[in-house]
Amino acid sequence: MPKKSISSLELTALVNELQFLVQSKLSQIYHQDEKELLLQFHVTGTGKELLKIIAGKLLCLTSNKDAPIKPSAFCMQLRKYIEGAFLESLYQKDAERVVVFELEKKDRYYFIVELFSKGNVILTDKNYQIIGVLEEQIWKDRAVKPKEKYIFPLAGHNWKTITPKELKEVFEKSEKRNTATTLATEVGLGGIYAEEVCLLNEIDKDKSPKTVTSEEAQKVVKTIHNLLHLVESPGGYIYEEEITPFPLQGQKVVQETKTYSEAIDGLNPFQIVSPYVQKIKSLEKNISDQQETMRKHEVGVELNRRKGELIYEKYMPLRKLLEIVAEMKKTSNWHQIEEELRKEKKIKQVNLKTKKIIIDL
């Protein structure tokens, strides 16, 4: 299915790319479509830059402008309050899919873009009192409408700052069917990056999250930090189904762009795809996943077959060793048995705690 929206990690990449807009002047505002706004900034030394915002979907730089002759009421309201304002800061709210533009004119304003769920665009004063909204919304825990105080959506786990200990607790409490789904939804990485983290750490994405070890959790957190470093200076990597800010392991890139913003500018999040095409793509992915699982099993079968053959070849010496150990157990303790076994060159290790003997065959 073609890409329709951006994940939290992709938003982080975009916000990093857009930092050059800070201290620029917001010179024009257009309401191009029902959910689409266009902000025109004047950047010193660069000139005009157009920022496309599609509530609930994405934001990116663009060169396409198709402004309607008659602006909407919301567009007129935005022009009244923030046209001509300077952009003081631009940031992502924690790890949520929310972007905050801090603007300064005669007064300070917050222009907030929500990219989750149905999406929304909100203008507030310096105290977060809502002046205007793209769409009035009433949620269980907050109301997004004029004269109400804007409340940021309840934050989930912040994948940017999560510690190995916190992540381990998330896995232990998770009721999701596998590790990748837990990383995607409960940690907030999104599906493609959850699978990428598993791949980079050689963790089976389909394993139960409750079986993830502390060591694996530590590796996952380290990998997330590495991804954060990669999106500090992102690029655009276009695949058949995805567009990412850094290359994916084992995936064939169809096209590369200098920036991530450039790569997603061509997206049409409202494009309708035939359900039959979606079904075919879903089946193809299932087949690919099953083939990969079969390959892993085949490798395991071959390894176990070789182990069995080796044990069969060395059956008599191994049987003799087991008989010696069994006889010694009648009159000696394990410490004495360990001392005797270490005299044998083929004995590599004797683990008294687990009562296991490692032999070089």
C-alpha positions in Angstrom: 0.0 0.0 0.0 1.4 3.5 -0.9 2.7 5.6 2.0 -0.1 7.7 3.5 1.4 9.4 6.5 4.7 9.8 8.5 5.8 8.1 11.7 7.2 9.8 14.8 10.8 9.0 13.7 10.2 10.4 10.2 8.7 13.6 11.8 11.9 13.9 13.8 13.9 13.8 10.6 11.7 16.5 9.0 11.9 18.8 12.0 15.7 18.5 11.9 15.6 19.4 8.2 13.4 22.4 8.8 15.5 24.1 11.4 16.9 26.5 8.8 13.4 28.2 8.8 13.9 29.4 12.4 14.2 33.2 12.4 12.5 33.5 9.0 9.4 35.6 8.4 6.0 34.0 7.7 5.0 36.1 4.7 2.0 34.3 3.3 -0.6 31.7 4.3 -2.8 29.7 1.9 -5.6 27.2 2.5 -5.1 25.0 -0.5 -7.5 22.1 0.3 -9.8 21.0 3.1 -6.9 19.6 5.1 -4.0 21.2 3.4 -2.3 24.5 4.3 0.7 26.2 2.7 3.0 28.5 4.7 5.3 30.8 2.8 8.4 31.8 4.7 11.1 34.3 3.6 14.5 33.0 4.7 17.4 35.4 4.8 20.0 34.5 2.2 17.7 31.9 0.6 14.4 33.6 -0.2 11.0 32.1 -0.5 10.3 28.7 1.0 7.0 26.9 0.9 5.9 24.5 3.6 3.1 22.2 2.9 1.0 20.9 5.8 -1.6 18.2 5.5 -3.2 17.7 8.9 -3.0 14.1 10.1 -0.7 13.1 7.3 2.5 15.0 6.7 4.4 18.3 6.3 7.3 19.0 3.9 8.8 21.7 1.8 7.3 22.0 -1.7 7.5 24.0 -4.8 3.8 23.5 -5.8 1.3 26.3 -5.0 -2.3 26.2 -6.1 -3.9 28.8 -3.9 -7.7 29.2 -4.2 -9.0 32.7 -5.2 -11.1 33.0 -2.0 -9.4 32.1 1.2 -11.2 30.2 3.9 -12.3 31.7 7.2 -9.6 29.8 9.1 -7.0 31.0 6.6 -8.2 34.6 7.1 -7.9 34.2 10.8 -4.4 32.8 10.6 -3.4 35.8 8.4 -4.8 38.2 10.9 -2.8 36.9 13.8 0.5 35.4 12.4 1.1 36.6 8.9 4.3 38.7 9.1 5.4 37.0 12.3 8.9 35.6 12.8 9.5 31.9 13.5 11.3 31.8 16.9 11.4 28.0 17.2 10.2 24.8 15.6 10.1 21.5 17.5 8.4 18.1 17.9 6.5 17.6 21.1 8.5 14.9 22.8 8.2 11.8 20.5 4.5 12.5 19.6 3.4 13.3 16.0 2.8 16.9 17.0 4.8 19.9 15.7 4.9 23.3 17.4 5.8 26.5 15.6 6.5 29.3 18.1 5.8 32.6 16.3 6.5 36.2 17.4 4.6 39.3 16.1 3.4 41.9 18.6 2.6 38.9 20.8 3.7 35.3 21.0 1.6 32.6 19.3 1.8 28.8 19.0 0.9 27.2 15.7 0.4 23.5 16.4 0.1 20.8 13.8 -1.3 17.4 14.8 -0.3 14.5 12.5 -2.0 11.7 14.3 -5.5 10.3 13.9 -7.7 12.7 11.8 -5.2 15.5 12.4 -5.7 19.1 13.1 -4.1 22.6 13.0 -4.5 24.8 16.0 -3.5 28.5 16.7 -3.1 29.5 20.4 -1.9 32.6 22.2 1.1 32.5 24.5 -0.9 30.8 27.3 -2.1 28.1 24.9 -5.6 29.5 24.8 -7.1 28.4 21.5 -7.8 31.2 19.0 -8.7 29.1 16.0 -8.7 25.5 14.8 -8.9 23.9 11.4 -11.5 21.5 12.8 -13.3 21.5 16.1 -12.8 18.2 17.9 -14.1 16.8 21.2 -12.0 13.9 22.7 -12.5 12.0 25.8 -9.7 13.8 27.7 -9.7 17.2 25.9 -11.6 19.6 23.7 -10.0 21.3 20.7 -12.0 24.3 19.9 -11.8 28.1 20.3 -11.6 29.6 23.8 -10.6 26.3 25.3 -7.0 25.8 26.7 -5.0 23.6 24.3 -3.9 20.4 26.0 -1.3 18.3 24.3 -2.4 14.7 23.7 -1.5 12.2 26.4 2.1 11.1 25.8 3.0 7.5 25.4 6.5 6.1 25.8 9.2 8.4 24.5 11.4 6.2 22.3 14.0 9.0 22.1 14.8 8.9 25.8 13.7 5.4 26.8 16.2 3.4 28.9 17.0 -0.3 28.7 15.3 -0.8 32.0 12.1 1.0 30.9 12.1 -0.9 27.6 12.4 -4.2 29.4 9.4 -3.3 31.5 7.4 -2.4 28.4 8.2 -5.8 26.9 7.3 -7.7 30.1 3.9 -5.9 30.4 3.1 -6.1 26.7 0.2 -8.1 25.5 1.1 -7.7 21.8 1.6 -10.8 19.6 5.3 -10.1 18.9 8.3 -8.0 19.6 8.0 -5.9 16.4 4.4 -4.9 17.2 5.4 -3.8 20.7 8.1 -1.6 19.4 5.9 -0.2 16.7 2.8 0.6 18.8 3.7 0.7 22.4 7.2 2.3 22.0 6.1 4.4 19.0 8.7 3.5 16.4 6.2 2.6 13.7 6.1 -0.8 11.9 8.9 -0.4 9.4 11.4 0.9 11.9 10.4 -1.6 14.6 11.3 -4.4 12.1 14.5 -2.6 11.1 15.6 -2.4 14.8 14.9 -6.2 15.2 16.9 -6.9 12.0 19.9 -4.8 13.0 20.0 -6.7 16.3 19.3 -10.1 14.9 16.2 -10.4 17.1 13.3 -12.5 15.7 10.6 -9.9 15.1 8.0 -12.6 15.7 9.2 -13.7 19.2 7.1 -12.9 22.2 7.9 -9.6 23.8 7.9 -11.2 27.2 11.0 -13.3 26.2 13.2 -10.3 25.2 16.2 -10.3 27.5 17.8 -7.4 29.3 20.8 -7.7 26.9 18.5 -7.5 23.9 16.7 -4.5 25.4 20.0 -2.7 25.8 21.0 -3.4 22.2 17.6 -2.1 21.0 18.0 1.2 22.9 21.6 1.6 21.5 20.2 1.0 18.0 17.5 3.6 18.5 20.1 6.2 19.6 22.0 5.3 16.4 18.8 6.0 14.3 18.4 9.3 16.1 21.9 10.2 15.0 21.1 9.2 11.4 18.1 11.5 11.2 20.1 14.5 12.3 21.0 14.9 8.6 18.5 12.8 6.8 18.2 12.0 3.1 15.4 10.6 1.0 15.3 6.9 0.2 12.3 5.8 -1.9 11.3 2.2 -2.1 8.4 0.5 -3.8 6.2 0.9 -0.7 8.1 3.1 1.7 10.0 6.4 1.9 12.6 6.6 4.6 15.1 9.2 5.9 18.0 6.6 5.9 18.6 3.4 4.0 17.1 0.1 5.2 19.0 -3.1 5.5 18.6 -5.5 2.6 16.1 -3.3 0.7 16.5 -2.1 -2.8 16.3 1.7 -3.2 14.3 2.8 -6.2 15.3 6.5 -6.0 17.4 8.8 -3.7 16.8 12.5 -3.0 19.0 15.0 -1.2 16.4 15.6 1.6 13.6 13.6 3.1 11.3 16.5 2.5 11.9 16.3 -1.2 11.2 12.6 -1.2 7.8 12.8 0.4 6.6 15.9 -1.4 5.2 13.8 -4.2 3.0 11.7 -1.9 -0.7 11.8 -2.3 -2.1 10.7 1.0 -5.7 10.8 -0.2 -5.1 8.5 -3.2 -7.5 5.6 -3.3 -6.0 2.2 -3.9 -8.0 -0.7 -5.1 -8.8 -3.2 -2.3 -7.7 -6.0 -4.6 -4.2 -4.3 -5.0 -4.0 -4.0 -1.2 -4.9 -7.6 -0.8 -2.3 -8.7 -3.3 0.4 -6.6 -1.6 -0.6 -8.1 1.8 -0.4 -11.7 0.5 2.9 -11.0 -1.2 4.3 -9.7 2.2 2.9 -12.8 4.0 4.6 -15.1 1.4 7.9 -13.2 1.8 7.7 -13.4 5.6 6.9 -17.2 5.4 9.8 -17.8 3.0 12.2 -16.0 5.4 10.8 -18.1 8.3 11.3 -21.3 6.2 14.9 -20.3 5.4 15.6 -19.8 9.1 14.1 -23.3 9.9 16.1 -24.9 7.1 19.4 -23.4 8.6 18.4 -24.8 12.0 17.5 -28.2 10.6 20.9 -28.4 8.8 22.8 -27.4 11.9 21.0 -29.9 14.1 21.5 -32.6 11.5 25.2 -32.0 11.5 25.3 -32.1 15.3 23.5 -35.4 15.3 26.0 -36.9 12.8 28.9 -35.7 14.8 27.5 -37.1 18.0 26.9 -40.4 16.2 30.5 -40.4 14.9 31.9 -39.9 18.4 29.3 -42.1 20.1 31.7 -44.6 21.7 34.1 -42.1 23.3 31.1 -40.0 24.5 29.4 -43.1 26.0 32.7 -44.1 27.7 33.0 -40.6 29.2 29.4 -40.7 30.5 30.0 -44.0 32.1 33.1 -42.7 33.8 31.2 -39.7 35.1 28.4 -41.9 36.3 30.8 -44.1 38.2 32.7 -41.2 39.8 29.4 -39.7 41.0 29.0 -42.8 43.3 32.1 -41.9 45.3 33.1 -38.3 44.5 31.5 -34.8 44.6 31.2 -32.5 41.5 34.3 -30.5 42.5 36.4 -33.7 42.5 34.8 -34.8 39.2 35.7 -31.4 37.7 39.3 -31.8 38.7 39.5 -35.2 37.0 37.7 -34.1 33.9 39.9 -31.1 33.3 42.8 -33.5 32.8 41.2 -34.6 29.6 42.3 -32.4 26.6 38.9 -32.6 24.9 37.1 -31.2 28.0 36.8 -27.4 27.4 34.5 -26.4 30.3 32.8 -27.9 33.3 29.9 -25.8 34.6 29.2 -26.9 38.2 26.1 -24.7 38.5 24.3 -26.2 35.6 26.1 -29.6 35.8 27.1 -29.3 32.1 30.3 -30.4 30.4 31.5 -28.8 27.1 33.5 -31.1 24.9 35.5 -30.3 21.8 34.5 -32.9 19.2 
